[in-house]
Every structure is written in C-alpha cells, then in structure tokens.
C-alpha cells in the first residue's frame, strides 16, 4: 500500500470519484419515473415506447446493470417474470427488490438494442404492528379505560414502518373539541399528563404514517376520567299524605360516574334500601328515595345514607329520629267576654310533626270563633269572646311518622263578679298593712313608758282630769319580777303638777324574788307581804 502523500494515488482517486459522480448523474437524469411498492405486495413495471411490431422484439430487464429477467431464461423465476407485453412483474416485494430497473429491447435478429424505460423502484413497509398503552388505567367490560382524577397518566404508542414513519397523538376532547397533539418520527412516541382533570377525558388516537408511501394507520382508545362529588351527600325527608308515612331522600350530585347510595340504620347496620350496583358502564343513581312508616322506625334511632363511588371515595349523611314533644302553658285563665290565645311549640320532632289543636277528639278549624296561627314551631289558638262554654281541656296534638304526643291545656273562665272579689281582697290587704304601720309608729312614740327586760309589768293607769277627779289620786304601776319571790313596793314620788292640772302617775313595784336564791330563805317567808315601814313611807310620800 502506497504512502498517502503519493501524487499518483491521489490523482487516480480523484479521477475515479469523477467517473462515479458522472455515472450517477447520468443515471439520475435517465430515470423516467419512480414506482413505490408495498413490501409483500405485487407490482408491475411497464416498458414504455415499444415498437409497433411487438412480435419481433425481445425484452430484457436489468436491475442496477444486472439482468434479472429475459425471454431466453430456461427456468423463469416465480418472483420475477416478464409478461407478454414486456412488463416486469415482481411478486411478494422484498427489501432487496429496491433499485433502478431498465427495460431493453432487441430485434429478433439481434441487429439493434434499445433502452426504452428506466424505473426507480422503492419499497415501503408499514406502518404495521401499531399499539398503544395508557397507564395506569382500568379496563371496563366494553373496552373503555378510566383513570381517577388528579392521577398522573402516561401515553405510549409504537409501530413498525419502512423506511421511516411519523407518529402523532391526537386527543379528541369530548368536552372542548380542542385537540392536543404530540408527534415524532421514531418507532415509538410517549407523553404524559400530570394530575389529569375531567376535561382531559376523550378519545385518544395514535396515528402512524409512512414517510415514503404516505400510508396511514390509526388506533384509538377512549379514556374516561372518574371523579367523586366534592360535597357530602344530602339527607332530607318529606312527610307523606298520611302522618305515619315518610319519604327519605338522599342525593349526591356532581360526580362521574354517579355513585351507589344506600339507606341503613347506624347502630343495627341493617340496610333499609340500596340503589343499583355497578354493571359495566350502567349509571347508578344520584338520588335514592325510600318510603318508610312507623312500624320500622324507632325514637332516638339514627339513620344514615352512605354513598360509594367507584374511585374509592365514601361519604355519608345522617339524622336522628325524634318523636314529637309539644311544650306550652298547661293552665290558662281568661275573663268572660275577652279574647284568649292558647299557645304551644314543637321543635324536637324529626321528621317534622303535623300539629293541630283539638277539643276533646274534635280537630279545631278556622272559624269566626277560633283563629289558628301556624308560625314556624309555634302554634296558636285564639278564642274570640270567651264564654263559660269555652272552659275545658284543649289539646295541642303533634304527630310524625314515629308517633303522636299531645299537650293538655286547661282553660278557666271567670266572670266580672269574681274579679270584684279580687279587688276587695286587695283593698283589705292594703288596709291591714296601713294599720300595722300606724300601730308601729304609735308604739315607737310611747317607747319611754315601756320597759323591756326580764320583768313582767302590770300597768294600771288611770288618767284623771282636774275637772273630774281628785288631784291626790294617781296611776299605779305594779311591776312583778318573775325571777324573785319577794315583792317590794316602791313609792314613786308624785311629779310636780303639769300646767294642764293633770295628776302625775304613781307606780307601785312588786318584786318577787327568784326561788333559785337559796341564800335568801328568810325572804321567802314574806312573799306577797309589804314591809310596814315601806308601805307607810310610800303613802306619806303620795299624800305629800
């Protein structure tokens, strides 16, 4: 091998390159048409501009300069053959069949050889084996896939194509009709959606197109996005035509697909009613109604509606049943001829109770005599121009599907005379109170003549006026000491005469020594007797 810097070798290489380039240029210029054949299919290459006398012409087909078919071949190939009109038929195209085909014609005597056609045959394969995969997704019985809201979803598509292909994802959004596309020319294409939303559901299509033959193949997959309602179910009730019947209503809207609902007792866990179950893509129900009566309901019982969604979300609502309990004043008094209003309230019943007023067993309706008022939980009965006949027992009667209870209200009716006796009683009470006040004030003003202690006083008072009685007489006060056995008489000197001529008071005090004083035995012998000297002194003082 010569040195790379040898001038001779360099010149030879350049000449060879120019010859090849010239031959290629000539070949490109001589190509009359292109034919694209599908791999595995059959194709026919036609020899153009043939002479009129076809019987005197021999045909030769060459591929890239090598003879591939002529009429002189003793064993014609099933893969390549020449037809009567000189066309070349190729059965079951292979990748190796691709090349430049030339049709040459020669007379029977071999005098002349002419080239009539140059055809470039290209082989295209596919797209085939197209597949797509969406994960993570759940397959339904009808072939539809679904994913849960806010999940990350990956889309994958692949196919086989020769010599190349273009892959495209098309999302036909059922809600917005606004397709999003992802495309590429490799053997596979993948994209993802982070936290998929309900508006992302639709028909997803993967398209593969052969870049040579422009053959297009599609494969589609419907994808649903499931989501549970954001809010909890709502429980409510409606009282039926009969107070013993009630309609329980449970609703859970704005979810896809709709959920399965069921009514059951909280503690017993026994199912009262249940909605339809999932069956393929059959919709369940967003509203479940059941009719129940008091035979299966109990006071203080809690009933609950539970909603199950295919996404795994479970929520519920409930309420506690309560029998009615009307409240009010059980005793009412009215004045004859006046108007009186009986009132009761019922706030505990659930389901809500129907409340009416009764007298005996008769329901009271609106008349000129009775006026009924239903203001929320308060129920009023106004009786116009009350008479003695209106007195009696009235009932505030409340009933719901759990049962009935009533409030007994007794109405007493009084006449105007009875009211006068009450006024007299009030007047007498005031008079007694005023008398007590006067006596109290009088006693307080005479407090200097009253002694309070351990003595018992016997007061003899005689007030003499100068015009009728002798001035020498006076009042005598006898004071008895219950704790003493001795009696002492004390002379009270007469006070100086008053200006009005009245005599003064003479007080006589008798002291009774106590029997508990053992050391004064001598004194007990003289109980009830006054000392002569003391008595005399007292009289002298009184006379003076």
Buried (B, 14 or more C-beta within 10 A) or exposed (E): EEEEEEEEEEEEEEEEEEEEEEEEEEBEEEBEEEBBBBBEEEBEBBBBEBEEEEEEBBBBBBBEEEEBBBEEEEEEEEBBBBEEEBBBBBBEBEEEBBBBBBBBBBBEEEEEEEBBBBBBBBBBBBBBEBEBEBEEBEEBEEEBBBBBBEBEBEBBBBBBBBBBBBBBBBBBBEEEEEEBEBEBBEBEBBBEBEEBEEEBBBBBBBBBBBBBBEBEBEBEBBBBBBBBBEEEBEBEBEBBEEBBBBBBBBBBEEBBBBBBBBBBBEEEEEEBBBBEEBEEEEEBBBBBBBEBEBEEBBEEBEBBBBBBBBBEBEBBBBBEBBBBBBBBEEEBEBBBEEEBEBBBBBBBBBBBBBBBBBBEEEEBEEEEEBBBEEEEBBBBBBBEEBEEEBBEEBBBBBBBBBBBBBBEBEBEBBEEEEEEEEEEEEEEEEEEEEEEEEEEEEEEEEEEEEEEEEBEBEEEEEEBEEEEBEEEEBBBBBBBBEBBBBBBBBBBEBEEEEEEEBBBBBBBBBBBBBEEBEEBEEBBEEEEEBEEEEEEBBEEEBEE
